[in-house]
Amino acid sequence: LLICTDGAAKKLKQFNLTPDVIIGDFDSLPNAAIEFPKSQIEKINDQDTTDFEKALQFCMKFPNKKVVCLGALGGFADHAIHNLT
């Protein structure tokens, strides 16, 4: 199961990969349903959590599965610091 945040979905598209689930507030991917019609869209408007946190919370629905996080630092210093805590 390939789960990613809305910003990461844009990166995956460059490699012709389609996520199964895209999670986030979709500020960086407003047309997700059009760009990724085969993906499950999980829009969460909560501005008190990062999209990475939203993705981790979604992963908690599958407690017996291993989770591998790639690109968790987000490319921004504030995201990296927050995600590392």
Secondary structure as UniProt FT lines:
FT   STRAND          3..5
FT   HELIX           6..14
FT   TURN            15..16
FT   STRAND          21..24
FT   TURN            30..31
FT   HELIX           32..35
FT   TURN            37..38
FT   STRAND          40..43
FT   TURN            47..48
FT   HELIX           51..59
FT   TURN            60..61
FT   TURN            63..64
FT   TURN            72..75
FT   HELIX           77..84
//
